[in-house]
Amino acid sequence: MRVLIVDDEPLARARMAALLGECAGVEVVGNVGDGEAALAALGELQPDALLLDINMPGIDGVALAQRLAGRARPQVIFCTAYEAHALTAFELGAADYLLKPVRLERLREALQRAQRRLADAPREPVAYLHGRLRGEQVRIALDEVICLLADEKYVVVQHRRGELLIEESLRQLEEAYPDQLIRLHRNCLVPPPRLLGLKTLADGRVLARLDGSELSPEISRRNLPAVRKLLRLG
């Protein structure tokens, strides 16, 4: 099992890594100190499970779990010093809820529960977008998409390996993937996991910070409430 540790306290991350080293069949693929860094690492590291603290700066553990709710991977195991969020954690589908200081046997139980859930989860079909690149027909998995931008009669798909032109409109894509894309502006859609946060300019305009891109698309006033709700900022 590939595990990513998410905790804002370096000593807590080190202790958890040491405990995981005592668990057979577990690989620690990384450790990060906040929810934004965790979102950035998910696509690259592809963990099977998150060991997730709750009280963190920026995107806290509950907000991060909300962003991941409904997915087979990664399984979320909360590791926190507080009991207050246990009910919310299980409502979000967490595999387990561990109280610090975490005992080794209790950690092993949580990992085993997460492993069983992974084994029982149905495989999700991969969605692909089809388009053109230098005159050739190619496809890109929707999970790799950073954002989609309207450009005259085409839509530009920005992804980790470059760009792709597709002929479907943003409206068609929004209707085809209502749970996998959110509208920022009439000319821009993004997958929710790519949203890291917001930046408000002096003139009042609000820009989105995206994982994997220096692009900061503007968010329209009409769409801002939905984006804030997704990020748990309003």
C-alpha positions as CSV (number, residue, x, y, z in Angstrom):
1,M,0.0,0.0,0.0
2,R,1.3,3.4,-1.0
3,V,0.8,5.9,1.8
4,L,1.1,9.7,1.9
5,I,1.4,11.4,5.3
6,V,-0.3,14.9,5.6
7,D,0.4,16.7,8.9
8,D,1.6,20.3,9.6
9,E,3.9,19.1,12.4
10,P,7.3,17.8,11.3
11,L,7.8,15.7,14.4
12,A,4.3,14.1,13.9
13,R,5.2,13.2,10.3
14,A,8.5,11.7,11.4
15,R,6.8,9.6,14.1
16,M,4.2,8.4,11.6
17,A,6.8,7.5,9.1
18,A,8.6,5.5,11.7
19,L,5.4,3.6,12.7
20,L,4.7,2.9,9.0
21,G,8.1,1.4,8.7
22,E,6.9,-1.3,11.2
23,C,3.9,-2.2,9.0
24,A,4.5,-4.9,6.4
25,G,3.6,-4.1,2.8
26,V,3.5,-0.3,3.3
27,E,5.5,2.2,1.3
28,V,5.6,5.8,2.4
29,V,5.6,7.7,-0.9
30,G,5.8,11.2,0.6
31,N,5.0,13.5,3.5
32,V,3.6,17.0,3.3
33,G,2.7,19.7,5.7
34,D,-0.7,21.0,4.4
35,G,-3.7,20.3,2.3
36,E,-2.6,22.3,-0.7
37,A,0.7,20.4,-0.9
38,A,-1.3,17.1,-0.5
39,L,-3.5,18.0,-3.5
40,A,-0.4,18.9,-5.5
41,A,1.2,15.5,-4.6
42,L,-1.9,13.3,-5.3
43,G,-1.5,13.2,-9.1
44,E,2.2,12.6,-9.1
45,L,2.5,10.1,-6.2
46,Q,-0.8,8.2,-6.7
47,P,-1.1,7.1,-3.0
48,D,-3.5,4.3,-2.0
49,A,-4.1,6.0,1.4
50,L,-3.7,9.3,3.2
51,L,-2.8,9.6,6.8
52,L,-4.4,12.9,7.3
53,D,-4.3,15.4,10.2
54,I,-7.3,17.8,10.6
55,N,-6.0,21.1,12.0
56,M,-3.7,22.5,9.3
57,P,-3.3,25.9,7.8
58,G,-5.0,26.6,4.5
59,I,-7.0,23.6,3.3
60,D,-7.6,21.6,6.5
61,G,-8.0,17.9,6.7
62,V,-11.8,17.9,6.6
63,A,-11.9,20.2,3.5
64,L,-9.4,17.9,1.8
65,A,-11.4,14.8,2.6
66,Q,-14.5,16.5,1.2
67,R,-12.6,17.1,-2.1
68,L,-11.8,13.4,-2.2
69,A,-15.2,12.0,-1.1
70,G,-16.7,9.4,-3.4
71,R,-13.3,8.2,-4.8
72,A,-12.0,4.7,-4.4
73,R,-8.5,6.1,-4.1
74,P,-7.0,7.3,-1.9
75,Q,-8.5,6.0,1.2
76,V,-8.5,8.6,4.0
77,I,-7.3,7.7,7.5
78,F,-7.6,10.6,9.9
79,C,-4.9,11.0,12.5
80,T,-5.7,13.8,14.9
81,A,-5.5,14.8,18.6
82,Y,-9.2,15.7,18.7
83,E,-12.3,13.6,18.9
84,A,-14.7,16.3,17.8
85,H,-14.6,15.5,14.0
86,A,-15.1,11.8,14.2
87,L,-18.7,11.8,13.0
88,T,-17.9,14.2,10.1
89,A,-15.0,12.0,9.1
90,F,-17.1,8.9,8.8
91,E,-19.9,10.8,7.0
92,L,-17.2,11.7,4.4
93,G,-16.3,8.0,4.0
94,A,-13.1,7.9,5.9
95,A,-11.6,4.4,6.4
96,D,-10.7,5.1,10.0
97,Y,-10.2,7.8,12.7
98,L,-7.1,7.5,14.8
99,L,-6.3,9.6,17.9
100,K,-2.8,10.8,18.6
101,P,-0.6,9.4,19.9
102,V,-1.3,6.7,17.4
103,R,-0.5,3.1,18.6
104,L,1.2,0.7,16.2
105,E,-1.5,-2.0,16.4
106,R,-4.3,0.6,15.9
107,L,-2.5,1.9,12.8
108,R,-2.1,-1.6,11.4
109,E,-5.9,-2.1,11.9
110,A,-6.6,1.1,10.0
111,L,-4.4,0.2,7.2
112,Q,-5.9,-3.2,6.9
113,R,-9.4,-1.7,6.8
114,A,-8.3,0.7,4.0
115,Q,-6.7,-2.2,2.1
116,R,-10.0,-4.2,2.3
117,R,-12.0,-1.2,1.0
118,L,-9.6,-0.8,-1.9
119,A,-9.9,-4.4,-2.8
120,D,-13.7,-4.3,-2.7
121,A,-14.1,-1.0,-4.6
122,P,-15.3,-1.2,-8.2
123,R,-12.8,0.0,-10.8
124,E,-13.8,3.4,-12.0
125,P,-13.8,3.8,-15.8
126,V,-11.2,6.3,-17.0
127,A,-12.7,9.3,-18.9
128,Y,-10.7,10.5,-21.9
129,L,-10.8,13.7,-24.0
130,H,-10.0,13.3,-27.7
131,G,-8.4,16.0,-29.7
132,R,-5.6,17.0,-32.1
133,L,-1.9,17.6,-31.5
134,R,0.3,18.6,-34.5
135,G,-2.3,17.2,-36.9
136,E,-2.6,13.8,-35.1
137,Q,-5.6,12.5,-33.2
138,V,-4.6,11.9,-29.5
139,R,-6.4,11.4,-26.2
140,I,-5.8,12.6,-22.7
141,A,-7.2,11.2,-19.5
142,L,-9.5,13.7,-17.7
143,D,-7.5,13.0,-14.5
144,E,-4.5,14.7,-16.2
145,V,-6.3,17.9,-17.1
146,I,-5.3,21.1,-15.4
147,C,-7.9,23.4,-17.1
148,L,-10.0,23.8,-20.2
149,L,-10.0,27.2,-22.0
150,A,-12.3,28.3,-24.8
151,D,-10.4,29.6,-27.8
152,E,-12.6,30.6,-30.8
153,K,-14.1,27.4,-32.2
154,Y,-11.8,25.1,-30.2
155,V,-11.2,24.3,-26.5
156,V,-7.6,24.3,-25.3
157,V,-6.9,21.5,-22.9
158,Q,-3.9,22.2,-20.6
159,H,-2.4,19.1,-19.0
160,R,0.8,18.2,-17.3
161,R,2.5,17.2,-20.6
162,G,1.4,20.2,-22.7
163,E,-1.7,21.2,-24.6
164,L,-4.4,19.6,-26.7
165,L,-7.2,21.1,-29.0
166,I,-10.6,19.5,-28.8
167,E,-13.8,20.4,-30.7
168,E,-16.4,20.0,-27.9
169,S,-17.6,23.2,-26.4
170,L,-17.2,24.0,-22.7
171,R,-20.9,23.6,-22.2
172,Q,-20.8,20.1,-23.7
173,L,-17.9,19.1,-21.5
174,E,-19.6,20.6,-18.4
175,E,-22.8,18.6,-19.2
176,A,-20.8,15.4,-19.9
177,Y,-18.7,15.6,-16.7
178,P,-20.8,17.6,-14.1
179,D,-19.0,16.0,-11.1
180,Q,-15.5,16.3,-12.6
181,L,-15.4,19.8,-13.8
182,I,-16.3,23.2,-12.3
183,R,-16.8,26.4,-14.2
184,L,-14.7,29.4,-13.2
185,H,-15.7,31.7,-16.0
186,R,-17.6,31.5,-19.3
187,N,-14.3,30.7,-20.9
188,C,-12.8,28.3,-18.3
189,L,-13.5,24.9,-16.7
190,V,-11.2,23.1,-14.2
191,P,-11.2,19.8,-12.4
192,P,-12.0,20.5,-8.7
193,P,-8.8,18.7,-7.4
194,R,-6.7,21.3,-9.4
195,L,-8.0,24.2,-7.3
196,L,-5.5,25.1,-4.7
197,G,-6.9,28.4,-3.6
198,L,-7.9,32.0,-4.5
199,K,-6.1,35.3,-5.0
200,T,-7.9,38.6,-4.7
201,L,-6.5,41.5,-6.7
202,A,-6.5,45.2,-5.7
203,D,-9.3,45.9,-8.2
204,G,-11.5,43.2,-6.6
205,R,-11.0,40.5,-9.2
206,V,-10.5,37.0,-7.9
207,L,-8.1,34.6,-9.5
208,A,-7.8,30.8,-9.1
209,R,-4.5,29.2,-8.1
210,L,-4.1,25.9,-10.0
211,D,-2.1,22.8,-9.2
212,G,0.4,22.2,-12.0
213,S,0.1,25.6,-13.8
214,E,1.3,29.1,-13.5
215,L,-2.0,30.2,-15.1
216,S,-4.3,32.0,-12.8
217,P,-7.7,32.2,-14.5
218,E,-10.2,34.8,-13.3
219,I,-13.3,33.6,-11.5
220,S,-16.6,35.4,-12.4
221,R,-18.8,36.8,-9.7
222,R,-21.5,34.4,-10.8
223,N,-19.3,31.3,-10.3
224,L,-17.4,32.6,-7.2
225,P,-19.9,31.3,-4.6
226,A,-19.7,27.8,-5.9
227,V,-15.9,27.9,-6.0
228,R,-15.7,29.3,-2.4
229,K,-18.1,26.6,-1.2
230,L,-15.9,23.9,-2.8
231,L,-12.8,25.3,-1.1
232,R,-14.8,25.8,2.1
233,L,-14.1,29.5,2.1
234,G,-17.6,30.7,2.3
